[in-house]
């Protein structure tokens, strides 16, 4: 199994061969060079996780080589090797971007121990980058405020599947809280302290999908001026949320399917296989059945991402949650104020159908708080689409029981052969039927 791509630069051939054998036997993928210029050319072609560079070389010394490698591949973790160790050179190397400094000679066991420690640092650095990327993204609140029975069942299902790695597909209209539910699943899983990376599939141009997800190396295509780690790799050991997954082009669905089967991938322009460990949660606001029937969504890809399906109902189907969501948003956005909502405002909020769902409600509450200078939210502050909204309801005609009975008798007499049969159909005696016909003038 691939563990890491390692570059080794040393002007002593015997040491290079020994290190190459040591690394290969331990599952790593080494490339060794005695000529730094050739190493630079190779580093421009492929990405190296680690680089071990000899400090005392001619015509370029290790510090010069370190500087060049860092220019070519800033994310490569570099360690300098020397038989002439000193505090001064160690400090200078670290100041110039080296992670560590080791002294020759070293045994195979000592060297592999160092490799494992450095590689673990490298892996954690990538993880931290993923977490940093996550923090820099727009963050939506993870708290689910529910009272609706359907939503309680959904949260129970989410908790039940949280600690497994089974892929989850969340369906629902825009604004129903699909990302919030995905974060809820991640938060309740064993991956909760690892990255949660959101990928908005509808916002990525088709020609950049592969690079965005898997990363690329410098020169892989026009404008690829440096190596880039893909978003999937940034999420290593964590969770990836594929938002609007049905927007992924079919050609990319095939590549993602291969990745999901093995968790292995190659960066664009590179032939090195990388392996990561992530959990996939997807979401869509589209009609999945329609997308499958039209071929927009590949069946094999769909079955891979839909291990568990969860459908979030729109807010208009869980109006019992509008009051508690309203209170939650008020408290969340107005911690220092005691806000009162007028009764007519509460009714208008509850009657409205909320086509934008929870996201629309949140926006409206923010607006109301801006206008509520006196700490009272009044209906006059509401947008016109809410105040002018007319709830849909069925108007049933008001009829007296006598009128209904009369109509029933008339219809029965039309189909009955005689009065006796009509009385039998109506479940009354012929005498009673005669009285009612007289009463209603039939």
Secondary structure by P-SEA (a helix, b strand, c coil): cccbbbbbbcccaaaaaaaaaaaaaabbbbbbbccaaaaaaaaacccccbbbbbcccccccaaaaaaaaaaacccbbbbbbcccccaaaaaaaaaacccccccccccaaaaaaaaaaaaaaaaaaaaaaaaaaaaaccccccbbbbccaaaaaaaaaaaaacccccbbbbbbcccccaaaaaaaaaaacccccccccccccccccccccccccccccccccccccbbbbccccccccbbbbbcccccccaaaaaaaaaaaaccccccccccbbbbbbbbbbbbbccaaaaaaaaccccaaaaaaaccbbbbbbcccccccaaaaaaaaaaaaacccccccccaaaaaaaaaccccccaaaaaaaaaaaaaacccccccccccccccccbbbbbbbcccccaaaaaaaaaaaaaaacccaaaaaaaacccaaaaaaaaaaacc
